[in-house]
Amino acid sequence: MAYDLRHHGDAETGDGLLDFAVNVRGAAPPAWLGRRLADSLAHLGAYPDQGAARAAVARRHGRDADDVLLTAGAAEAFVLLARALTPVRAVVVHPQFTEPEAALRAAGHTVDRVVLGPDFTLDPALVPEDADLVVLGNPTNPTSVLHPARTLAALARPGRVLVVDEAFADCVPGEPESLAGRHDLPGLVVVRSLTKTWSLAGLRAGYLLAEPGLVERLAAAQPLWPVSSPALAAIEACCSPRAVAEADVWAVRLEERRADLADVLRASGLFVLPGARASFLLVRAPGADLLRERLRERGVAVRRGDTFPGLGREWLRVAVREPSTHRVLGRTLAQLVVT
């Protein structure tokens, strides 16, 4: 089966649509962060200096600055990995964010897929022993499954690059299963994004953590000044202790809102994959593709699931919003059942 690996949630949205398709927290960053970004504009005449932002990332994760590579969002990190590495056997664990596989294929690599079972939990034995590049997400997009850190760590070994996409790690209070602070695992690369929690998708701000030698190889594939001054200001600000604490408070509230959305969806007769830990839910319904179209006709956008390897046309991804917005979705779903 052919999958549209370049299809993402933003393709589902549009003017006037209630957006349950994109996993960004809101339309704009918090006011305090907006002010930091505005202040950074006064210095656009100078070339970007990454020093302060790299140091902030390193402090945030208990790493050395040499372990940090700043990127224009997580998507750039996947492109750099695809361009700089020469894997003999690249394996991507699905369902997951499709951009890593798309980047690998665009760079000319052959990609093997490991497709998880019905509960989408990871069994390390499924990953071939000879895989020298393994990519997976945690929590995983679109399943919202959080894999135990010990399970992921079991995949690390000399001669293998293990890439863990932690774009949604800060959706989990305390980030107990994050590997971002682990500098003892050989070949580990942790990719992080600031675009989701901090509503910075339009700014493109992210980073990766890896051993210094690999960071140098990936940096060599970047153009000069790859991250803008406003993005550097955002990275520095979002890695501050104040911001980390604020994100943790948000993650606790997210748990309540996610449970509320799950109740609304189940009350509408939809199956919600249990155990979700990120800012979205994976939902199964017969005729989900038609349901998505009918929701769109009534002003509601949700994310189709059939572009993710390992899923089919019966799956949808639904982003968590405020309870009042969930009520609108519930009423719309009830109308569709009636009609």
N, C-alpha and C positions, 0 to 999 in steps of 0.2 A: 504494500500500500504506500502511495506517495503522500507525504505530508508537506504542508506549506510551512516550512521552518521559519520563514520571515514574517509570518502573521503574528501580530501582537495586539494587546488589548486596546491600544489607541485607535486601531482600525475599526473598532466597534462603536466608538463614540461619535458624537455629532452635535451640532447646535440644537438646543432644546431638549436633549435627551438626558434623563436621569441616569447618572453614570455608576453602574455596578461592574463595569468591565475593566477599569484601570485600577491597579493596586497602589496608587499614590494616595497618601493620607488626606490631602485636601488640595484646594485650588492654589494656595499660596503658602509660603513658609510662615512660621510664627512671627509676630511683629518684631520681637527682639532680633531675630535672625535677619529679617528684612532690613532692619536698620544697619546691621553689620555689612550686609551686601551693598546697601546704598553708600555707606562710608567708603567702601573699597573702590568705588567709581572715581573717587578723587585722585587715585593713583594709577589710572590706566595709561598714563604716559610713560610709566616705567615698565620694563620687562618683568614678567612674573618671577618671583623668588619663592622657591618651594620650601625653604628651610624651616620656617615656623610651622607650616602645615605638616611636614613630615615628622617633626619633633612631637607635635600634638598627637598624631596617630600612634607614634611609638609609645608615648606615655600612656595613652588610652588602653593599649593592649599589653603593656609590660614588655615591649620589644625594643631592639636597637633601631635607630633611624636607618641603618643600612639594610634592614629587613623590609623597608616600606617602599612601595612604588605607587605614586599618585597617578590616577588615570581620569580620563574624561568619562566617568561613569563606569559601571561594571562591564558594559558592552565592549569598551576599548580593551579592557583586560583580556577578554576572550580572544579578541583579534590579535593582540600581541602574543599570547600563548600559541596561537595557531601559526603565526609567522615565524616565531623564534625557535620553536621546538621542531624536532624531526622524529616523531614517534614511529616505531615499527608497527605497533598495534595500539591504536587509540580506541578507547571504550567510553561511551557515554551511557550513563544509567538513566533510564526513562521510566515513567514520564518525568520530565523536568523542563526548565526554561530551554528553549530550542536554540538560542543564539550561540552557545558554545559549539554545538554540532554544525550549525550553519557556517560559523567562522572556520572551523576545521576543514569542512568540505570546500569552502571558497579558496582556502590556501592549498588545495590539492591533496589533502590527506584522505585516506580511506578510514571510515568510522564504523566500528562494530557497536551494536546496541545491546544492552542488557535491559530487558523489560521486566519490571517487577510484577509480582502477583497481585491478586485482587485487593489486598489490603495495602499495597504499595509500601510495605516495610522492606528494609534492606537486609538481605542475607549475603554477607561477604563472599560466601562460597560461589555465588553466581558470577562473580567477576573473574575472568580468565587469569590464571597465574602469570601468563606471559604478557599481559597488558602493561605497557610501559607509560601509558597516559590514561588516567581514569578521571572522569568528570561527573560530579553529582551535586545536588543542592541540599541545603539544610537550614531551616525548613524548606521543603521542596515546593517549588512552583510547578504545577498547579494543584498538587494534592494537599498541601498544607501539613504534610507529615513531617514530624521532627524525629530524626534518627539519633540514637544515643551516640555520644562522642566516642565511646569505647568501640562501637561498631565501625565507625568511620576510621578511627585510628588503626584498626586491624587491617585496613587496606594499604597502609603506608609501608614501604619497604625500599631498600636501596635499589637504584636503577629504575624506579618508577616515579613519575610526577603525579601526585594526587591533588586534584583541584576541587575544592569545596566552595560552592557558591553560597555565601552567607548573606545575600541581599536582604533577607527577611529575619536575620538572627535577632535583631533588636525588637521583634514582635513578641519575644518570649521574655518575661520578667527575669532579670538576672543572667540571661543568656547561658544557662547551665550546660548546654551541649555544644557551645562554640569551641572551635579549635584555634581561634585567632591568637590566643596566648601561647600556643604550643610551638616552641622552636626546637623541640627534641625529635620531631618526627621527620624522617628523611623524605625529601621531595615534596613536602606539603606546601601547597599554595592555597591561601584563603582569600577569596574575593569578596569585597564588601562594597555596598552601595549606600549613598546618603540620599538618594532621590526619592525613596518610598516614604520613610518616616518623616522626613523633613520637607516634603513637597518641593523637591528641587529637580524634577525630571527635565525641565527646560534649561537647567544650568549645566548638567552633566558633571557630577562630582562623585568620585569613588576612589578606591585604592585596593591594592593587594598586599599580602604579607607572605614572604618567602625567605629562604636562605639567601644571603647577599650575592652569591655567585649567580643564582638564577635571576635575582632582581637586576643585576647588571646586564645579563643577556636580554631581558625583556626591555629594559630601558634603551638599549641600543637600537631597538626596533621602533622607538617612538620618534616623532619629529621634535625639533627644538621647541621649547616652551609649550608642551602639550596640554597643560592645564591653565586656564585663564586665571587672572588675579581674583575676580569675584569667586570663582570656584575654590581657589586656595583659601580665601577668607572663610568660605562656608565649611570647608573641611576642618580648618583650625577651630572654628566655633563649635561645630557639631561633635568634636572629640573632646571638648572641655568637660570637666567634672560636672558642671552645672547642666550641660546639655545631656550627658549620659544619664544623670538622675532624672531629668525631665522625660527622657525617652522611656525610662523604666516605669515611671508613673503612667505614662500613656499606654504602655504594654499591659499594665494591670487593668486599666479601663477597657482596653481592647478585648480582654478575655470576656468581660461582661457583654459587650456589644456583639461579639462573635456568637456567644450563646443565644443572645436574643435573635440574631439573624437565623441561626439554625432552627430555632423554634418556629419562626415565621415560615421558613421553607418546608419544614416537616408538616406543619399544619396545612400546607398547600398540597400535600401528597407527594412531595419530592424526597428522594433518598439523599441524605447528607452524609458524606464520608466521615465517620467518627474520628475523634482524636486530633482535630485540626488545631494548629498552634500558630499559624501565620494570620495575615490580615485578609484572608479570603477563604471561601469554602468550595470544595469540589462537590458538585451536585449531579445526580443521575436521574433521568426521567425518560420514559419512552417518548419518542418524537421530540427530543430536546432541540433539534435543529429547527423544527417548525415552531416550537414554543419560543425560541429566541427571536424568530422573525415576528411572531405575533406580539411579543413584548415590545419589540422595537416600534412596531406600528402604533403602540399605545404610549410611546415616549420613554421606554426603559431599555437601557443597553446592558447586556450581560456578555460574558466572554465565551465564545464557542470552545469546545474541548477537543474537537477532532483534528486540530492541527498539531497536537502533542502526540508523538509516538507512544503507543501503549494505551491510548484512549480512543474512543470512537464517537459516533454521532449522537450517542445518548448522554454525553457528558457536557456540563456547563461549569464555568468558574464564576463565582459571585463574590464581589468585594464587600467587605464589612463597612457599613456606614453608621450613621446615628440611628437610634431606635425609631425616631419619627420618620426617617427615610425608609427604614425597613417596613413600616406600616403601609407606606405607599406601594411598595413592591408587593406586599401581601394582598392588598386590596386589588391590585392589578391582576395578580395571579388568580384570585377568586373570581374575577370577572371572566377570565379566560376559561376557567372550569365551567362556569355557568353557560357561557356562549359556545 
